[in-house]
Amino acid sequence: MEMILQQALNGIFLGSIYALLALGYTMVYGIIKLINFAHGEVYMLGAFMGYYLISNFHLNLFFTLVVVMVFCAILGVVIEFLAYRPLRNSSRITVLITAIGVSYLLQNIMIATVGSGTRPFPQEVIAKQEYNLAGLRISNIQMIILGTAILLMILLQLIVKYTKMGKAMRAVSVDKDAAQLMGINVNRTISFTFALGSALAGVAGVLIGLYYNSIDPMMGSLPGIKAFVAAVLGGIGIIPGAALGGFTIGLLETAVVATDYSAFKDAVVYLILIVILLLKPSGLLGKNVKEKV
């Protein structure tokens, strides 16, 4: 029983990272119906920015996360402005191919700049400690990851529900043209959405680097796809659904590893995507909406 609870805890900690990433996917899709496949590379760049801030400037974890959030928010806005905004009235397949192209561009820029090798994430930013609670082993790093993820998710919900920009985001997601007629600056709202999602991805990159003590230029590819699956699972375009999907993927992946089938942990995620698309394409929290053709 203790082993099951331990693996469940590990799944929750991992799932919180997927949830932060999935939120970026779901917000962007909810606003402009775009799957931003470069989102995983923003996560990777956030990890590297955290690496350099801690190694070269010896910032503590709090200030590192703040600077990384600002950096990734600006990066997200730049990507939207240069790559996606000129194609806003183009076909979806054109924008999708562009997103994949941006992803590979960022990967290769980092490989050319820092090399393709793996490097250890600096651990001196926080001394690791482990606690034993009723037979369950929990580290202070795991608690920081979960606490940070939950805090950011709560702040995101408050921003979306109770701020002026949050109301603009909801209006644009419902009807972009009508929102513009009501005086909402659609371009600014979309840029703000990219900034929010990218900031969350940057934080996730730093936290995962701290957790696994390893970063590399390709680290965003697989987690990015898994976070996309999490967003689809929960109901893409629905913020609570992205969080639910992230935690679900984390729990399932950890459960597969615990049963000595770790070689299939990635395959299980893709299987979930296939099943959810076949049985409930709108996701766990989504509703089927009829569209006029």
Protein Blocks (a to p, Z undefined) as FASTA:
>chain_A
ZZmmmmmmmmmmmmmmmmmmmmmmmmmmmmnopacfklmmmmmmmmmmmmmmmmmnopaf
klmmmmmmmmmmmmmmmmmmmmmmmmmmmcfklmmmmmmmmmmmmmmmmmmmnopadcdd
dfklpccddddeehiacdfklmmmmmmmmmmmmmmmmmmmmmmklmmmmmmmmommlmmm
nopafklmmmmmmmmmmmmmmmmmmmmmmmnopacfklmmmmmmmmmmmmmmnoghiakl
mmmmmmmmmmmmmmmmmnopammmmmmmmmmmmmmmmmmmnojkbccddddZZ
